[in-house]
């Protein structure tokens, strides 16, 4: 009956996570993240105008080549440039933003009041460990997402089915690696652990809740991944619609990711409290 008990807890955790979405305060750090992404997207669209041109023109020439800076080729290269810069610039800032969201979610589940200033202070005090964890986590996930396609590029040979198979396999590996770090932020923020000790703590929770942890990440993450696969085929989209639909689709993808992040962070935060802090469901 243990599996039935865990299945019940799984859906109860989803229930409290969805109810937490009615709390506007918890959304505020994530809305800030969305605002930063909108600013980045706007800067990329206007890369040829000052003051953006001073930095973005030489940077984009390096990333996508000079030919891709002209209409309509730029829109085909925009998803790649946006995703890369989003990871490098906004991704770094998301360390604090996600930490604030985790604290707000956790104290909400705990039935305690905490304001944005206190959440910011708590995230800032643990930034060193959060940053080191983010570096290791990002490198590990990036490796499993990119390496299979690189190794199997000859085998894929341009076959849509084989490409899709490799993309799905990479997604599955990415979920597994992400699960190995799933509760580390929570352990650093709520238990005061070092980034290294948090990985050991995470391993214990992960072993006891293997399927719950993987599905907490995989189900919302699949929505984001599926949309990302669609956007990555920008030449096909541009052949059927106007090229300037690409920025709109990227913005919509950022909004979807906002919901996905809340869904994942909220679910993992609630299970962490249940496992470590013994906060009953």
Backbone as numpy.savetxt, mean C-alpha at the origin, in Angstrom:
# Nx Ny Nz CAx CAy CAz Cx Cy Cz
-13.02 -27.68 15.58 -13.84 -26.47 15.58 -12.99 -25.21 15.58
-11.64 -25.38 15.72 -10.78 -24.21 15.78 -10.90 -23.37 14.52
-11.01 -24.03 13.37 -11.11 -23.29 12.11 -12.40 -22.49 12.05
-13.49 -23.04 12.63 -14.76 -22.34 12.64 -14.69 -21.11 13.54
-14.00 -21.25 14.66 -13.80 -20.13 15.59 -13.02 -19.00 14.90
-11.96 -19.37 14.18 -11.14 -18.37 13.50 -11.89 -17.73 12.34
-12.71 -18.52 11.66 -13.51 -17.97 10.57 -14.50 -16.94 11.11
-15.10 -17.26 12.25 -16.03 -16.32 12.89 -15.31 -15.04 13.28
-14.11 -15.17 13.86 -13.32 -13.99 14.23 -12.94 -13.17 13.01
-12.63 -13.87 11.91 -12.25 -13.18 10.67 -13.35 -12.22 10.24
-14.57 -12.70 10.19 -15.68 -11.84 9.73 -16.07 -10.81 10.79
-15.89 -11.13 12.06 -16.15 -10.14 13.10 -15.16 -8.99 13.01
-13.91 -9.31 12.72 -12.89 -8.26 12.56 -13.22 -7.39 11.35
-13.63 -8.01 10.26 -14.06 -7.22 9.11 -15.23 -6.32 9.48
-16.15 -6.83 10.28 -17.31 -6.04 10.68 -16.91 -4.80 11.45
-16.01 -4.94 12.44 -15.61 -3.77 13.23 -14.77 -2.82 12.38
-14.03 -3.37 11.41 -13.24 -2.51 10.51 -14.15 -1.66 9.64
-15.18 -2.25 9.08 -16.12 -1.49 8.25 -16.87 -0.45 9.08
-17.20 -0.78 10.32 -17.86 0.20 11.18 -16.93 1.36 11.52
-15.64 1.05 11.64 -14.66 2.11 11.94 -14.54 3.10 10.79
-14.93 2.69 9.58 -14.87 3.58 8.43 -15.82 4.76 8.56
-16.75 4.69 9.50 -17.67 5.81 9.74 -17.01 6.90 10.58
-15.81 6.64 11.12 -15.11 7.62 11.95 -14.24 8.50 11.06
-14.67 9.73 10.89 -13.98 10.66 9.99 -12.54 10.90 10.43
-12.31 11.00 11.73 -10.98 11.32 12.24 -9.93 10.31 11.80
-10.33 9.04 11.73 -9.37 8.00 11.34 -8.96 8.16 9.87
-9.86 8.70 9.06 -9.58 8.88 7.64 -8.59 10.02 7.38
-8.47 10.97 8.30 -7.73 12.21 8.02 -6.28 11.97 7.60
-5.49 11.12 8.28 -4.13 10.87 7.79 -4.11 10.29 6.37
-5.05 9.39 6.07 -5.09 8.79 4.75 -5.54 9.79 3.69
-6.42 10.71 4.06 -6.82 11.77 3.13 -5.63 12.67 2.82
-4.78 12.91 3.83 -3.55 13.66 3.60 -2.66 12.92 2.60
-2.59 11.61 2.73 -1.82 10.80 1.77 -2.37 10.96 0.36
-3.69 10.93 0.23 -4.32 11.12 -1.08 -4.01 12.50 -1.64
-4.04 13.51 -0.79 -3.73 14.87 -1.22 -2.30 14.96 -1.76
-1.36 14.32 -1.10 0.02 14.31 -1.57 0.13 13.62 -2.92
-0.63 12.56 -3.11 -0.62 11.85 -4.40 -1.23 12.71 -5.51
-2.26 13.47 -5.18 -2.87 14.37 -6.16 -1.88 15.45 -6.56
-1.16 15.99 -5.59 -0.14 17.02 -5.88 0.94 16.44 -6.80
1.38 15.23 -6.50 2.39 14.58 -7.34 1.87 14.36 -8.75
0.63 13.90 -8.88 0.05 13.67 -10.20 -0.08 14.97 -10.98
-0.52 16.02 -10.30 -0.64 17.33 -10.96 0.73 17.82 -11.44
1.75 17.65 -10.59 3.10 18.08 -10.96 3.60 17.31 -12.19
3.29 16.02 -12.26 3.72 15.23 -13.41 3.02 15.66 -14.69
1.73 15.96 -14.58 0.98 16.40 -15.76 1.51 17.74 -16.26
1.95 18.60 -15.33 2.47 19.93 -15.67 3.99 19.97 -15.58
4.63 18.86 -15.87 6.07 18.75 -15.68 6.86 19.77 -16.49
6.29 20.25 -17.59 7.00 21.17 -18.50 6.89 22.62 -18.06
6.12 22.90 -17.00 5.93 24.26 -16.52 6.74 24.49 -15.25
7.29 25.73 -15.09 7.95 26.06 -13.82 6.93 26.05 -12.69
7.29 25.73 -11.47 8.64 25.32 -11.04 8.92 23.83 -11.21
7.91 23.06 -11.66 8.08 21.61 -11.76 9.15 21.22 -12.77
9.27 22.00 -13.84 10.18 21.65 -14.93 11.63 21.57 -14.49
12.00 22.35 -13.49 13.39 22.38 -13.04 13.85 21.01 -12.55
12.95 20.28 -11.94 13.29 18.97 -11.39 12.78 17.84 -12.27
11.54 17.96 -12.74 10.89 16.83 -13.39 11.36 16.58 -14.82
11.70 17.61 -15.56 12.15 17.38 -16.95 13.39 16.50 -16.99
14.48 16.86 -16.28 15.65 15.96 -16.31 15.37 14.60 -15.67
14.53 14.59 -14.63 14.23 13.33 -13.96 13.45 12.39 -14.88
12.44 12.92 -15.56 11.62 12.09 -16.45 12.40 11.65 -17.68
13.32 12.48 -18.15 14.18 12.06 -19.26 14.98 10.81 -18.88
15.42 10.78 -17.62 16.19 9.64 -17.13 15.30 8.40 -16.96
14.09 8.62 -16.45 13.20 7.50 -16.13 12.53 6.89 -17.35
12.02 7.74 -18.25 11.20 7.22 -19.36 11.75 7.58 -20.74
12.80 8.37 -20.80 13.37 8.75 -22.08 12.74 10.01 -22.64
13.50 10.73 -23.46 13.02 12.02 -23.98 11.82 11.86 -24.90
11.75 10.76 -25.66 10.62 10.57 -26.59 9.29 10.48 -25.85
9.33 9.96 -24.63 8.09 9.77 -23.86 7.59 11.08 -23.25
8.34 12.16 -23.42 7.91 13.44 -22.85 6.99 14.21 -23.78
6.70 13.66 -24.93 5.86 14.37 -25.90 4.50 13.69 -26.02
3.51 14.49 -26.36 2.13 13.99 -26.51 2.04 13.11 -27.76
1.34 11.97 -27.72 0.63 11.38 -26.56 1.46 10.36 -25.79
2.74 10.21 -26.20 3.57 9.19 -25.57 3.72 9.37 -24.07
3.66 10.63 -23.63 3.83 10.87 -22.19 2.75 10.17 -21.37
1.52 10.15 -21.89 0.44 9.52 -21.14 0.63 8.01 -21.03
1.28 7.42 -22.03 1.58 5.99 -21.96 2.61 5.69 -20.88
3.54 6.63 -20.68 4.59 6.45 -19.68 4.19 6.96 -18.30
3.08 7.70 -18.22 2.68 8.34 -16.96 2.46 7.35 -15.82
1.76 6.21 -16.02 1.57 5.28 -14.89 2.89 4.80 -14.29
3.86 4.49 -15.15 5.16 4.04 -14.64 5.84 5.13 -13.82
5.89 6.35 -14.38 6.54 7.46 -13.68 5.83 7.78 -12.37
4.50 7.79 -12.42 3.72 8.12 -11.22 3.93 7.08 -10.13
3.86 5.81 -10.48 4.01 4.75 -9.47 5.41 4.76 -8.86
6.43 5.01 -9.68 7.80 5.02 -9.18 8.03 6.19 -8.23
7.60 7.39 -8.65 7.79 8.57 -7.80 6.87 8.52 -6.58
5.71 7.91 -6.74 4.80 7.75 -5.61 5.45 6.89 -4.52
6.13 5.84 -4.94 6.83 4.98 -3.98 7.99 5.71 -3.32
8.75 6.46 -4.12 9.96 7.11 -3.61 9.64 8.32 -2.72
8.67 9.13 -3.13 8.40 10.39 -2.42 7.26 10.20 -1.41
6.08 9.87 -1.93 4.91 9.73 -1.05 5.05 8.49 -0.17
5.69 7.45 -0.71 5.88 6.23 0.07 6.67 6.47 1.34
7.67 7.33 1.27 8.47 7.68 2.45 7.60 8.38 3.49
6.79 9.33 3.05 5.91 10.06 3.96 4.80 9.16 4.51
4.46 8.12 3.76 3.39 7.22 4.21 3.79 6.44 5.46
5.08 6.41 5.79 5.50 5.74 7.03 4.79 6.38 8.21
4.88 7.71 8.31 4.21 8.43 9.40 2.70 8.38 9.27
2.22 8.53 8.04 0.76 8.57 7.82 0.11 7.25 8.19
0.69 6.15 7.75 0.14 4.83 8.09 0.25 4.56 9.59
1.36 5.01 10.19 1.52 4.83 11.64 0.44 5.59 12.40
0.15 6.81 11.96 -0.93 7.58 12.60 -2.27 6.86 12.46
-2.53 6.33 11.27 -3.79 5.62 11.04 -3.89 4.38 11.94
-2.79 3.66 12.10 -2.78 2.47 12.96 -3.08 2.86 14.41
-2.46 3.94 14.88 -2.71 4.39 16.25 -4.16 4.82 16.44
-4.69 5.57 15.50 -6.08 6.01 15.59 -7.04 4.82 15.57
-6.78 3.86 14.69 -7.61 2.66 14.63 -7.52 1.85 15.92
-6.29 1.66 16.40 -6.09 0.82 17.58 -6.76 1.41 18.81
-6.61 2.71 19.02 -7.24 3.34 20.19 -8.76 3.40 20.04
-9.23 3.48 18.80 -10.68 3.40 18.58 -11.20 2.03 18.99
-10.51 0.97 18.57 -10.92 -0.38 18.95 -10.80 -0.59 20.46
-9.81 0.06 21.04 -9.53 -0.06 22.46 -10.57 0.70 23.30
-11.32 1.57 22.64 -12.30 2.39 23.34 -11.68 3.58 24.03
-10.52 4.02 23.56 -9.82 5.16 24.15 -9.78 6.31 23.15
-9.72 7.51 23.67 -9.70 8.70 22.83 -8.26 9.15 22.60
-7.93 9.44 21.36 -6.62 10.01 21.02 -6.83 10.98 19.87
-6.19 12.15 19.95 -6.35 13.13 18.88 -5.22 13.00 17.87
-5.32 13.77 16.80 -4.34 13.68 15.72 -2.94 14.08 16.18
-2.87 15.08 17.06 -1.57 15.54 17.56 -0.88 14.43 18.34
-1.64 13.73 19.17 -1.07 12.63 19.95 -0.66 11.46 19.05
-1.47 11.19 18.03 -1.12 10.13 17.08 0.15 10.48 16.32
0.29 11.74 15.94 1.48 12.20 15.23 2.71 12.07 16.13
2.56 12.45 17.39 3.68 12.36 18.33 4.10 10.91 18.53
3.12 10.02 18.67 3.43 8.60 18.84 4.15 8.02 17.63
3.73 8.41 16.44 4.37 7.93 15.22 5.77 8.51 15.07
5.92 9.79 15.39 7.22 10.45 15.26 8.25 9.87 16.22
7.82 9.54 17.44 8.75 9.00 18.43 9.32 7.65 18.02
8.61 6.91 17.20 9.06 5.58 16.79 9.51 5.56 15.33
9.78 6.74 14.77 10.04 6.84 13.33 11.28 6.04 12.90
12.33 6.06 13.72 13.56 5.36 13.34 13.31 3.88 13.07
12.63 3.23 13.99 12.32 1.80 13.82 11.32 1.57 12.69
10.36 2.48 12.57 9.38 2.36 11.48 10.07 2.49 10.12
11.03 3.40 10.03 11.73 3.62 8.76 12.56 2.41 8.37
13.29 1.84 9.33 14.10 0.65 9.03 13.21 -0.51 8.60
12.09 -0.67 9.28 11.15 -1.73 8.90 10.60 -1.48 7.50
10.26 -0.23 7.19 9.73 0.12 5.87 10.74 -0.21 4.77
12.02 0.07 5.01 13.06 -0.23 4.03 13.12 -1.73 3.74
13.17 -2.53 4.80 13.27 -3.98 4.64 12.01 -4.53 3.98
10.85 -4.09 4.45 9.57 -4.57 3.92 9.42 -4.21 2.45
9.70 -2.95 2.10 9.55 -2.49 0.72 10.50 -3.24 -0.21
11.75 -3.43 0.23 12.73 -4.14 -0.59 12.29 -5.59 -0.82
11.78 -6.24 0.23 11.37 -7.64 0.11 10.17 -7.79 -0.82
9.17 -6.92 -0.65 7.97 -7.00 -1.50 8.33 -6.66 -2.95
9.15 -5.61 -3.15 9.55 -5.23 -4.50 10.30 -6.37 -5.19
11.11 -7.07 -4.42 11.89 -8.18 -4.99 10.99 -9.28 -5.53
9.98 -9.67 -4.76 9.12 -10.78 -5.21 8.13 -10.33 -6.28
7.86 -9.03 -6.35 6.96 -8.54 -7.40 7.68 -8.39 -8.74
8.97 -8.06 -8.70 9.72 -7.77 -9.92 10.51 -8.97 -10.41
11.13 -9.71 -9.48 12.07 -10.77 -9.86 11.46 -11.87 -10.73
10.25 -12.39 -10.41 9.70 -13.45 -11.27 9.54 -13.02 -12.73
9.06 -11.80 -12.97 8.91 -11.32 -14.33 10.24 -11.19 -15.05
11.28 -10.79 -14.30 12.61 -10.65 -14.88 13.21 -12.02 -15.23
13.08 -12.96 -14.31 13.64 -14.29 -14.53 12.91 -15.04 -15.63
11.58 -14.89 -15.68 10.75 -15.66 -16.62 10.39 -14.88 -17.88
11.09 -13.78 -18.14 10.75 -12.96 -19.31 10.87 -13.75 -20.61
11.89 -14.61 -20.71 12.04 -15.42 -21.92 10.93 -16.43 -22.08
10.53 -17.05 -20.96 9.46 -18.05 -21.00 8.12 -17.42 -21.36
7.87 -16.20 -20.87 6.59 -15.53 -21.16 6.45 -15.24 -22.64
7.51 -14.76 -23.26 7.53 -14.55 -24.71 6.38 -13.73 -25.26
5.85 -12.81 -24.48 4.75 -11.97 -24.96 3.39 -12.63 -24.90
3.30 -13.85 -24.36 2.02 -14.55 -24.26 1.17 -13.93 -23.16
-0.04 -13.45 -23.48 -0.88 -12.83 -22.44 -1.19 -13.76 -21.28
-1.42 -15.04 -21.57 -1.74 -16.00 -20.51 -0.55 -16.22 -19.58
0.63 -16.36 -20.17 1.82 -16.58 -19.35 2.16 -15.33 -18.54
1.99 -14.17 -19.15 2.23 -12.92 -18.43 1.28 -12.81 -17.25
0.00 -13.12 -17.47 -0.98 -13.06 -16.39 -0.64 -14.06 -15.29
-0.19 -15.25 -15.68 0.19 -16.26 -14.69 1.33 -15.76 -13.81
2.35 -15.17 -14.43 3.49 -14.65 -13.67 3.05 -13.49 -12.78
2.18 -12.62 -13.29 1.69 -11.51 -12.48 0.91 -12.02 -11.26
0.08 -13.04 -11.46 -0.68 -13.61 -10.34 0.26 -14.28 -9.33
1.27 -14.98 -9.84 2.24 -15.63 -8.95 3.00 -14.58 -8.15
3.38 -13.49 -8.80 4.08 -12.41 -8.11 3.20 -11.79 -7.04
1.92 -11.61 -7.37 0.98 -11.07 -6.39 0.87 -11.99 -5.17
0.76 -13.29 -5.41 0.68 -14.25 -4.31 1.91 -14.22 -3.42
3.09 -14.17 -4.05 4.33 -14.07 -3.28 4.40 -12.76 -2.51
3.92 -11.67 -3.15 3.89 -10.37 -2.49 3.02 -10.38 -1.25
1.88 -11.05 -1.33 0.98 -11.18 -0.17 1.68 -11.93 0.96
2.35 -13.02 0.61 3.03 -13.84 1.61 4.14 -13.04 2.30
4.92 -12.30 1.53 5.99 -11.50 2.12 5.41 -10.38 2.97
4.36 -9.72 2.48 3.72 -8.66 3.26 3.19 -9.20 4.58
2.68 -10.44 4.57 2.16 -11.06 5.79 3.27 -11.28 6.82
4.50 -11.46 6.36 5.62 -11.65 7.27 5.99 -10.37 8.01
5.43 -9.24 7.57 5.65 -7.95 8.24 4.34 -7.32 8.71
3.25 -8.07 8.65 1.91 -7.50 8.79 1.68 -6.76 10.10
2.19 -7.30 11.20 1.90 -6.73 12.53 3.09 -5.99 13.13
4.14 -5.81 12.34 5.36 -5.17 12.85 5.12 -3.72 13.26
4.41 -2.97 12.42 4.10 -1.57 12.76 3.38 -1.51 14.10
2.40 -2.40 14.28 1.63 -2.40 15.51 2.50 -2.70 16.72
3.42 -3.66 16.57 4.31 -4.02 17.67 5.25 -2.87 18.02
5.73 -2.16 17.02 6.61 -1.02 17.25 5.86 0.11 17.94
4.65 0.39 17.47 3.89 1.54 17.97 3.22 1.27 19.32
2.67 0.08 19.48 1.84 -0.20 20.66 2.58 -0.97 21.75
3.62 -1.71 21.38 4.38 -2.47 22.38 5.78 -1.91 22.59
6.15 -0.88 21.84 7.45 -0.25 22.01 8.62 -1.13 21.60
8.40 -2.07 20.71 9.46 -2.99 20.31 10.37 -2.38 19.25
11.57 -2.91 19.15 12.47 -2.51 18.06 11.97 -3.13 16.77
12.48 -2.62 15.64 12.02 -3.15 14.36 12.38 -4.63 14.21
13.54 -5.02 14.79 13.97 -6.41 14.67 13.12 -7.33 15.55
12.85 -6.90 16.78 12.00 -7.71 17.66 10.57 -7.79 17.13
10.12 -6.72 16.48 8.76 -6.72 15.94 8.57 -7.81 14.89
9.63 -8.13 14.15 9.56 -9.19 13.14 9.36 -10.54 13.82
10.03 -10.74 14.95 9.85 -11.99 15.70 8.43 -12.08 16.27
7.94 -10.96 16.80 6.57 -10.93 17.31 5.58 -11.23 16.20
5.82 -10.62 15.04 4.95 -10.83 13.89 4.91 -12.31 13.49
6.07 -12.95 13.55 6.13 -14.35 13.15 5.23 -15.23 14.02
5.20 -14.94 15.31 4.34 -15.70 16.21 2.87 -15.52 15.89
2.45 -14.27 15.65 1.05 -14.01 15.31 0.72 -14.61 13.95
1.64 -14.48 13.02 1.44 -15.00 11.66 1.25 -16.51 11.66
2.06 -17.23 12.45 1.93 -18.70 12.51 0.58 -19.12 13.07
0.11 -18.39 14.06 -1.18 -18.75 14.68 -2.37 -18.35 13.82
-2.16 -17.39 12.93 -3.27 -16.85 12.13 -2.87 -16.76 10.66
-2.31 -17.84 10.14 -1.76 -17.81 8.78 -2.80 -17.40 7.75
-3.91 -18.12 7.71 -4.91 -17.86 6.67 -5.59 -16.51 6.87
-5.91 -16.17 8.11 -6.56 -14.88 8.37 -5.66 -13.73 7.92
-4.38 -13.80 8.29 -3.45 -12.73 7.92 -3.33 -12.60 6.41
-3.15 -13.73 5.73 -3.00 -13.69 4.27 -4.25 -13.15 3.59
-5.42 -13.57 4.05 -6.65 -13.11 3.41 -6.98 -11.66 3.78
-6.58 -11.22 4.98 -6.76 -9.81 5.33 -6.01 -8.91 4.35
-4.88 -9.40 3.86 -4.07 -8.63 2.91 -4.50 -8.91 1.47
-4.75 -10.18 1.15 -4.96 -10.59 -0.24 -6.27 -10.09 -0.82
-7.36 -10.16 -0.07 -8.67 -9.81 -0.64 -8.77 -8.33 -0.98
-8.48 -7.41 -0.03 -8.47 -6.00 -0.44 -7.35 -5.70 -1.44
-6.18 -6.33 -1.22 -5.05 -6.08 -2.11 -5.30 -6.49 -3.54
-6.12 -7.54 -3.73 -6.42 -8.00 -5.09 -7.19 -6.93 -5.86
-8.05 -6.19 -5.18 -8.78 -5.10 -5.84 -7.80 -4.07 -6.38
-6.86 -3.68 -5.53 -5.85 -2.69 -5.94 -4.95 -3.25 -7.04
-4.55 -4.51 -6.90 -3.68 -5.13 -7.90 -4.37 -5.22 -9.26
-5.64 -5.62 -9.26 -6.39 -5.76 -10.50 -6.50 -4.43 -11.23
-6.76 -3.39 -10.47 -6.85 -2.06 -11.08 -5.48 -1.62 -11.60
-4.43 -1.97 -10.86 -3.08 -1.62 -11.30 -2.71 -2.30 -12.60
-3.12 -3.56 -12.77 -2.88 -4.29 -14.02 -3.58 -3.59 -15.18
-4.81 -3.13 -14.93 -5.56 -2.41 -15.96 -4.84 -1.13 -16.38
-4.42 -0.35 -15.40 -3.76 0.93 -15.69 -2.41 0.72 -16.37
-1.74 -0.38 -16.04 -0.41 -0.61 -16.62 -0.47 -0.80 -18.12
-1.64 -1.17 -18.64 -1.80 -1.35 -20.09 -2.30 -0.06 -20.71
-1.59 1.03 -20.45 -2.03 2.35 -20.90 -2.10 2.48 -22.43
-1.21 1.85 -23.22 -1.37 1.97 -24.68 -2.71 1.44 -25.18
-3.18 0.32 -24.59 -4.48 -0.23 -24.99 -5.61 0.73 -24.60
-5.53 1.30 -23.41 -6.55 2.26 -22.97 -6.57 3.46 -23.89
-5.39 3.94 -24.27 -5.30 5.13 -25.13 -5.81 4.84 -26.54
-5.76 3.57 -26.95 -6.26 3.23 -28.28 -7.79 3.24 -28.34
-8.43 3.17 -27.18 -9.89 3.13 -27.13 -10.50 4.42 -26.60
-9.71 5.20 -25.85 -10.21 6.45 -25.27 -9.19 7.56 -25.52
-9.55 8.76 -25.13 -8.61 9.88 -25.24 -7.44 9.65 -24.28
-6.21 10.03 -24.69 -5.05 9.81 -23.82 -5.17 10.46 -22.45
-5.85 11.62 -22.38 -5.91 12.32 -21.10 -6.86 11.66 -20.10
-7.37 10.47 -20.43 -8.13 9.71 -19.43 -7.19 9.04 -18.43
-5.92 8.89 -18.80 -4.95 8.20 -17.94 -4.81 8.88 -16.58
-4.60 10.21 -16.51 -4.52 10.85 -15.18 -5.77 10.64 -14.33
-6.94 10.66 -14.97 -8.18 10.43 -14.24 -8.22 9.02 -13.66
-7.77 8.05 -14.43 -7.74 6.66 -13.95 -6.72 6.49 -12.83
-5.60 7.20 -12.91 -4.61 7.14 -11.84 -5.17 7.74 -10.55
-5.91 8.83 -10.67 -6.54 9.43 -9.49 -7.55 8.47 -8.88
-8.37 7.86 -9.73 -9.35 6.89 -9.25 -8.65 5.72 -8.55
-7.52 5.30 -9.10 -6.75 4.23 -8.47 -6.25 4.62 -7.09
-5.85 5.88 -6.92 -5.40 6.37 -5.61 -6.54 6.37 -4.60
-7.74 6.71 -5.06 -8.92 6.69 -4.17 -9.22 5.25 -3.75
-9.15 4.32 -4.70 -9.37 2.91 -4.38 -8.33 2.42 -3.37
-7.08 2.82 -3.58 -6.01 2.42 -2.66 -6.24 2.96 -1.26
-6.83 4.14 -1.16 -7.14 4.73 0.14 -8.06 3.80 0.93
-9.11 3.33 0.27 -10.05 2.41 0.90 -9.36 1.08 1.24
-8.52 0.59 0.32 -7.82 -0.68 0.53 -6.88 -0.60 1.73
-6.15 0.51 1.84 -5.22 0.69 2.96 -5.97 0.67 4.29
-7.09 1.40 4.36 -7.90 1.42 5.58 -8.36 0.00 5.92
-8.85 -0.70 4.92 -9.38 -2.05 5.10 -8.30 -2.98 5.67
-7.10 -2.93 5.09 -6.02 -3.80 5.53 -5.51 -3.39 6.91
-5.19 -2.10 7.09 -4.66 -1.64 8.37 -5.65 -1.88 9.50
-6.93 -1.62 9.23 -7.95 -1.80 10.25 -8.09 -3.25 10.68
-8.06 -4.17 9.72 -8.20 -5.59 10.03 -7.00 -6.10 10.82
-5.80 -5.74 10.37 -4.59 -6.21 11.05 -4.46 -5.61 12.45
-4.84 -4.33 12.58 -4.77 -3.68 13.89 -5.69 -4.37 14.89
-6.87 -4.77 14.44 -7.83 -5.40 15.35 -7.36 -6.79 15.76
-6.81 -7.56 14.84 -6.31 -8.88 15.19 -5.10 -8.78 16.12
-4.25 -7.79 15.90 -3.10 -7.59 16.79 -3.55 -7.32 18.22
-4.54 -6.46 18.38 -5.05 -6.17 19.73 -5.63 -7.42 20.38
-6.28 -8.24 19.59 -6.86 -9.48 20.12 -5.77 -10.46 20.54
-4.72 -10.57 19.73 -3.66 -11.54 19.98 -2.69 -11.10 21.07
-2.30 -9.83 21.06 -1.22 -9.35 21.93 -1.75 -8.62 23.16
-2.75 -7.77 22.95 -3.27 -6.95 24.06 -4.51 -7.56 24.70
-4.95 -8.70 24.17 -6.10 -9.42 24.72 -7.36 -8.55 24.79
-7.54 -7.73 23.76 -8.76 -6.94 23.63 -9.78 -7.81 22.91
-10.81 -8.23 23.61 -11.76 -9.19 23.06 -12.57 -8.60 21.91
-12.97 -9.47 21.00 -13.77 -9.05 19.85 -15.22 -8.85 20.27
